Amino acid sequence: MHPVQADSDTYQAYRKAAGDEPLPGYVLIEPLGRGGFGEVWKCEAPGGLHKAIKFVAGADGDENSRQFQQEFDAFLHIKTIRHPFLLTLERVEQVGGDLVMVMELADRQMRDRFDECRAEGLPGIPRDELLGYLGEAAEALDVINTNYNLQHLDVKPANLFITMGHVKVGDYGLVCRLDANEDSGSTRGLTPKYVAPEVLRGTVDARSDQ
């Protein structure tokens, strides 16, 4: 996961700061990205390992509280699943008003690889390379659907992470069960450019991710 290029003004937009230690032994290094409800940082974990750590605020109003609960529920669904093409969640805790999630740090997002190819004058990621990534992502999505009856609901280039030439599906904040009484038809947090049309209409199908 490549860090964002941020000057001092950009850093001021983040709630956290380099050098913060949100969990004992986990020291923030630099921001990787942020959204409406949270932000992601590169951190140094105990033993000197580098990890990604995501913060979701949950104490500042009803909308934040709903997002907080949605992320926590999604974690409960995904926490025990292990697959080589799923980004590993390692630790989740509530610290103050934040939900803090420690996860595997990838080399980059697929979006970064696309931008790199465009900068080199290519129309996009070379076909064979891209099909390899999509095949791996599809395998992971089939596993969570077939074995666990889950849908990811936020499959997009920014949530497909590349490590050593292989892709890993990550960012599980919208994951929901198809057989549970959840707010799976909600459009909160969805990315209209990538989401399946039936999801925008409030209906999640077993094939929506694919």
C-alpha contacts under 8 A as a table, 3 or more apart, distances in Angstrom:
res1	aa1	res2	aa2	distance
1	M	32	L	7.39
1	M	105	L	6.16
1	M	106	A	4.50
1	M	107	D	4.35
1	M	108	R	3.49
1	M	109	Q	5.65
1	M	161	F	6.82
1	M	162	I	7.62
2	H	32	L	6.73
2	H	106	A	7.94
2	H	107	D	6.24
2	H	108	R	4.84
2	H	109	Q	7.15
2	H	112	D	7.69
3	P	30	E	6.93
3	P	31	P	6.15
3	P	32	L	4.28
3	P	33	G	7.34
3	P	42	K	7.47
4	V	31	P	6.46
4	V	32	L	5.11
4	V	33	G	6.25
6	A	9	D	7.65
6	A	10	T	5.28
6	A	11	Y	6.23
7	D	10	T	5.30
7	D	11	Y	6.36
8	S	11	Y	5.10
8	S	12	Q	6.42
9	D	12	Q	5.21
9	D	13	A	7.11
10	T	13	A	5.43
10	T	14	Y	7.49
11	Y	14	Y	5.52
11	Y	17	A	7.52
11	Y	31	P	7.79
12	Q	15	R	7.58
14	Y	17	A	7.08
14	Y	34	R	7.68
14	Y	39	E	7.31
16	K	20	D	6.94
17	A	20	D	5.73
17	A	28	L	7.05
17	A	30	E	7.85
18	A	27	V	7.65
18	A	28	L	5.00
18	A	29	I	5.03
18	A	30	E	5.78
18	A	31	P	7.96
19	G	27	V	5.68
19	G	28	L	5.20
19	G	29	I	6.34
20	D	27	V	5.72
20	D	28	L	5.47
21	E	24	P	6.38
21	E	25	G	6.83
21	E	26	Y	5.43
21	E	27	V	4.58
21	E	28	L	6.38
22	P	26	Y	6.61
22	P	27	V	7.24
22	P	28	L	7.99
22	P	95	V	7.58
23	L	26	Y	5.35
23	L	27	V	7.83
25	G	44	E	7.85
25	G	45	A	5.90
25	G	46	P	5.20
26	Y	43	C	6.25
26	Y	44	E	5.58
26	Y	45	A	4.54
26	Y	46	P	6.43
27	V	43	C	5.32
27	V	44	E	5.22
27	V	45	A	6.67
28	L	41	W	6.41
28	L	42	K	6.11
28	L	43	C	4.25
28	L	44	E	6.49
29	I	41	W	7.02
29	I	42	K	5.51
29	I	43	C	5.03
29	I	44	E	6.86
30	E	41	W	5.67
30	E	42	K	5.43
30	E	43	C	7.22
31	P	39	E	7.65
31	P	40	V	6.06
31	P	41	W	4.18
31	P	42	K	6.08
32	L	39	E	7.71
32	L	40	V	5.36
32	L	41	W	5.03
32	L	42	K	6.34
33	G	39	E	5.81
33	G	40	V	5.35
33	G	41	W	7.11
34	R	37	F	7.93
34	R	38	G	5.80
34	R	39	E	3.95
34	R	40	V	6.04
35	G	38	G	5.40
35	G	39	E	6.12
37	F	56	V	5.78
37	F	57	A	6.31
37	F	64	N	6.53
37	F	67	Q	7.05
38	G	54	K	6.95
38	G	55	F	5.27
38	G	56	V	4.38
38	G	57	A	6.28
39	E	54	K	5.71
39	E	55	F	5.45
39	E	56	V	6.96
40	V	52	A	6.71
40	V	53	I	5.56
40	V	54	K	4.28
40	V	55	F	6.38
41	W	52	A	5.68
41	W	53	I	5.31
41	W	54	K	6.43
42	K	50	H	6.89
42	K	51	K	5.90
42	K	52	A	4.67
42	K	53	I	6.35
42	K	105	L	7.57
43	C	50	H	5.65
43	C	51	K	5.37
43	C	52	A	5.96
43	C	53	I	6.66
44	E	48	G	5.69
44	E	49	L	5.64
44	E	50	H	4.64
44	E	51	K	6.28
45	A	48	G	5.60
45	A	49	L	5.13
45	A	50	H	5.88
45	A	51	K	6.47
46	P	49	L	6.52
50	H	105	L	6.70
51	K	102	V	6.79
51	K	103	M	6.02
51	K	104	E	5.42
51	K	105	L	4.72
52	A	102	V	5.89
52	A	103	M	5.24
52	A	104	E	5.98
52	A	105	L	4.96
53	I	100	V	6.88
53	I	101	M	5.48
53	I	102	V	4.42
53	I	103	M	6.09
54	K	99	L	7.96
54	K	100	V	5.75
54	K	101	M	5.07
54	K	102	V	6.52
55	F	98	D	6.03
55	F	99	L	5.66
55	F	100	V	4.83
55	F	101	M	6.58
56	V	67	Q	7.73
56	V	68	F	6.08
56	V	71	E	7.89
56	V	98	D	5.44
56	V	99	L	5.05
56	V	100	V	6.70
57	A	60	D	7.09
57	A	64	N	6.24
57	A	65	S	7.61
57	A	68	F	6.48
57	A	97	G	5.96
57	A	98	D	4.55
57	A	99	L	6.42
58	G	61	G	7.49
58	G	64	N	4.98
58	G	65	S	4.49
58	G	66	R	7.70
58	G	67	Q	7.23
58	G	68	F	4.98
58	G	69	Q	7.92
58	G	97	G	5.40
58	G	98	D	5.72
58	G	99	L	7.10
59	A	64	N	6.78
59	A	65	S	6.23
59	A	97	G	4.97
59	A	98	D	7.41
60	D	64	N	6.04
60	D	65	S	7.21
61	G	64	N	5.53
61	G	65	S	6.23
62	D	65	S	4.95
62	D	66	R	6.19
63	E	66	R	5.15
63	E	67	Q	6.32
64	N	67	Q	5.08
64	N	68	F	6.00
65	S	68	F	4.92
65	S	69	Q	6.19
66	R	69	Q	5.16
66	R	70	Q	6.03
67	Q	70	Q	4.92
67	Q	71	E	6.10
68	F	71	E	5.34
68	F	72	F	6.25
68	F	99	L	6.76
69	Q	72	F	5.04
69	Q	73	D	6.02
70	Q	73	D	5.21
70	Q	74	A	6.15
70	Q	173	G	6.66
70	Q	174	L	6.87
71	E	74	A	5.08
71	E	75	F	6.24
71	E	172	Y	7.36
71	E	173	G	4.53
71	E	174	L	6.80
72	F	75	F	5.06
72	F	76	L	6.44
72	F	99	L	7.58
72	F	173	G	7.83
73	D	76	L	5.16
73	D	77	H	6.56
74	A	77	H	5.17
74	A	78	I	6.37
74	A	172	Y	6.23
74	A	173	G	5.75
74	A	174	L	6.34
74	A	175	V	5.02
74	A	176	C	6.28
75	F	78	I	5.18
75	F	79	K	5.51
75	F	172	Y	6.98
75	F	173	G	7.46
76	L	79	K	5.61
77	H	80	T	7.58
77	H	150	L	7.93
77	H	175	V	7.47
77	H	176	C	7.42
77	H	177	R	7.76
78	I	81	I	5.56
78	I	172	Y	7.56
78	I	175	V	7.84
79	K	89	L	6.50
81	I	144	I	7.88
82	R	86	L	7.00
82	R	88	T	7.31
83	H	86	L	5.37
83	H	140	A	6.91
84	P	87	L	7.81
84	P	168	K	7.29
85	F	136	E	6.27
85	F	137	A	6.49
85	F	139	E	7.69
85	F	140	A	5.61
85	F	166	H	7.65
85	F	167	V	6.06
85	F	168	K	4.20
85	F	169	V	6.15
86	L	140	A	6.30
86	L	168	K	4.72
86	L	169	V	4.81
86	L	170	G	6.22
87	L	103	M	7.30
87	L	104	E	6.20
87	L	161	F	7.73
87	L	168	K	5.29
87	L	169	V	5.75
87	L	170	G	4.99
88	T	103	M	5.73
88	T	104	E	5.37
88	T	170	G	7.96
89	L	92	V	7.89
89	L	101	M	7.26
89	L	102	V	6.24
89	L	103	M	4.41
89	L	104	E	6.54
90	E	101	M	7.55
90	E	102	V	5.49
90	E	103	M	5.21
90	E	104	E	7.25
91	R	100	V	7.98
91	R	101	M	5.71
91	R	102	V	5.01
91	R	103	M	7.04
92	V	99	L	7.11
92	V	100	V	5.56
92	V	101	M	4.43
92	V	102	V	6.36
93	E	99	L	5.95
93	E	100	V	5.28
93	E	101	M	6.67
94	Q	97	G	7.07
94	Q	98	D	5.69
94	Q	99	L	4.58
94	Q	100	V	5.97
95	V	98	D	5.27
95	V	99	L	6.35
95	V	100	V	6.73
106	A	109	Q	7.64
106	A	161	F	5.98
106	A	162	I	6.13
106	A	163	T	5.38
107	D	161	F	7.28
107	D	162	I	5.84
107	D	163	T	5.06
107	D	164	M	7.45
108	R	112	D	6.24
108	R	113	R	7.39
108	R	161	F	5.76
108	R	162	I	5.35
108	R	163	T	6.98
109	Q	112	D	5.22
109	Q	113	R	6.75
109	Q	157	P	6.72
109	Q	158	A	5.59
109	Q	159	N	6.86
109	Q	160	L	5.79
109	Q	161	F	4.33
109	Q	162	I	5.72
110	M	113	R	5.04
110	M	114	F	6.26
110	M	157	P	5.06
110	M	158	A	6.33
110	M	159	N	7.76
110	M	160	L	5.59
110	M	161	F	5.82
110	M	162	I	6.25
110	M	167	V	7.99
111	R	114	F	5.06
111	R	115	D	6.26
111	R	157	P	4.91
111	R	158	A	5.56
112	D	115	D	5.14
112	D	116	E	6.15
113	R	116	E	4.99
113	R	117	C	6.27
113	R	125	I	7.02
114	F	117	C	5.18
114	F	118	R	6.26
114	F	124	G	5.57
114	F	125	I	5.46
115	D	118	R	5.09
115	D	119	A	6.14
115	D	124	G	7.73
116	E	119	A	5.13
116	E	120	E	6.44
117	C	120	E	5.07
117	C	121	G	6.62
117	C	122	L	5.36
117	C	123	P	7.28
117	C	124	G	5.54
117	C	125	I	5.82
118	R	121	G	5.12
118	R	122	L	4.98
118	R	123	P	5.92
118	R	124	G	5.67
118	R	125	I	7.98
119	A	122	L	7.30
122	L	125	I	7.38
122	L	126	P	7.88
125	I	129	E	6.77
125	I	130	L	5.82
126	P	129	E	5.48
126	P	130	L	6.06
127	R	130	L	5.15
127	R	131	L	6.07
128	D	131	L	5.20
128	D	132	G	6.24
129	E	132	G	5.18
129	E	133	Y	6.52
130	L	133	Y	5.13
130	L	134	L	6.21
131	L	134	L	5.01
131	L	135	G	5.96
132	G	135	G	5.19
132	G	136	E	6.35
132	G	166	H	7.91
133	Y	136	E	5.26
133	Y	137	A	6.23
133	Y	166	H	6.42
133	Y	167	V	5.38
134	L	137	A	5.06
134	L	138	A	5.96
134	L	167	V	7.99
135	G	138	A	5.08
135	G	139	E	6.21
136	E	139	E	5.13
136	E	140	A	6.46
136	E	166	H	7.52
136	E	167	V	6.32
136	E	168	K	7.59
137	A	140	A	5.23
137	A	141	L	6.22
137	A	160	L	7.64
137	A	167	V	6.52
137	A	168	K	6.55
137	A	169	V	6.07
138	A	141	L	5.06
138	A	142	D	6.03
138	A	210	Q	6.60
139	E	142	D	5.12
139	E	143	V	6.29
140	A	143	V	5.12
140	A	144	I	6.49
140	A	169	V	7.19
141	L	144	I	5.34
141	L	145	N	6.17
141	L	151	Q	7.53
141	L	152	H	7.39
141	L	209	D	6.97
141	L	210	Q	7.33
142	D	145	N	5.08
142	D	146	T	5.69
142	D	147	N	7.99
143	V	146	T	5.31
143	V	147	N	5.55
143	V	148	Y	7.32
144	I	147	N	5.62
144	I	148	Y	5.08
144	I	149	N	6.34
144	I	150	L	5.43
144	I	151	Q	7.07
145	N	148	Y	5.46
145	N	149	N	4.34
145	N	150	L	4.66
145	N	151	Q	6.02
145	N	206	A	6.79
146	T	149	N	5.71
146	T	150	L	7.87
148	Y	177	R	7.90
149	N	177	R	5.79
149	N	178	L	5.92
149	N	179	D	7.27
149	N	206	A	7.71
150	L	175	V	6.64
150	L	176	C	5.59
150	L	177	R	4.54
150	L	178	L	6.06
150	L	206	A	7.96
151	Q	175	V	5.61
151	Q	176	C	5.67
151	Q	177	R	6.52
151	Q	178	L	7.16
151	Q	206	A	6.99
151	Q	208	S	7.34
151	Q	209	D	6.35
152	H	155	V	6.77
152	H	172	Y	6.51
152	H	174	L	6.21
152	H	175	V	4.43
152	H	176	C	6.86
152	H	209	D	6.40
153	L	174	L	5.95
153	L	175	V	6.25
153	L	176	C	7.98
153	L	190	L	7.45
153	L	195	V	6.87
153	L	208	S	7.24
153	L	209	D	5.95
154	D	159	N	7.42
154	D	171	D	7.91
154	D	172	Y	7.83
154	D	174	L	6.58
154	D	190	L	6.40
154	D	191	T	6.92
154	D	194	Y	7.63
154	D	195	V	6.66
154	D	209	D	7.84
155	V	159	N	6.18
155	V	160	L	7.31
155	V	169	V	7.79
155	V	194	Y	7.06
155	V	195	V	7.40
155	V	209	D	6.69
156	K	159	N	5.42
156	K	160	L	6.54
156	K	194	Y	6.12
157	P	160	L	5.26
157	P	161	F	7.98
158	A	161	F	7.38
159	N	169	V	6.20
159	N	170	G	5.31
159	N	171	D	5.87
160	L	167	V	6.27
160	L	168	K	5.72
160	L	169	V	4.83
160	L	170	G	6.14
161	F	167	V	5.40
161	F	168	K	5.02
161	F	169	V	6.26
161	F	170	G	6.83
162	I	165	G	6.17
162	I	166	H	5.45
162	I	167	V	4.45
162	I	168	K	6.23
163	T	166	H	5.39
163	T	167	V	6.34
163	T	168	K	7.55
172	Y	175	V	5.41
174	L	189	G	7.49
174	L	190	L	7.93
176	C	180	A	7.96
176	C	182	E	7.21
176	C	184	S	6.27
177	R	180	A	5.44
177	R	182	E	7.48
177	R	184	S	7.88
178	L	184	S	7.83
178	L	204	V	7.26
178	L	205	D	7.57
178	L	206	A	7.34
183	D	186	S	5.62
184	S	202	G	7.43
184	S	203	T	7.66
184	S	204	V	6.69
185	G	199	V	6.30
185	G	200	L	7.42
185	G	201	R	7.47
185	G	202	G	3.91
185	G	203	T	5.60
185	G	204	V	6.50
186	S	200	L	7.94
186	S	202	G	6.41
187	T	190	L	5.45
187	T	199	V	7.70
187	T	200	L	6.32
187	T	202	G	7.62
190	L	195	V	6.67
191	T	194	Y	5.73
191	T	195	V	5.80
192	P	195	V	5.27
192	P	200	L	7.73
195	V	199	V	6.85
195	V	200	L	7.28
196	A	199	V	5.51
196	A	200	L	6.95
196	A	208	S	5.80
196	A	209	D	7.29
197	P	200	L	5.27
197	P	201	R	6.58
198	E	201	R	4.94
198	E	202	G	6.46
198	E	203	T	5.35
198	E	204	V	6.50
198	E	205	D	7.67
198	E	208	S	7.59
199	V	202	G	5.01
199	V	203	T	4.98
199	V	204	V	5.17
199	V	205	D	7.83
199	V	208	S	7.35
200	L	203	T	7.35
204	V	208	S	6.39
205	D	208	S	5.16
206	A	209	D	7.60
207	R	210	Q	5.42
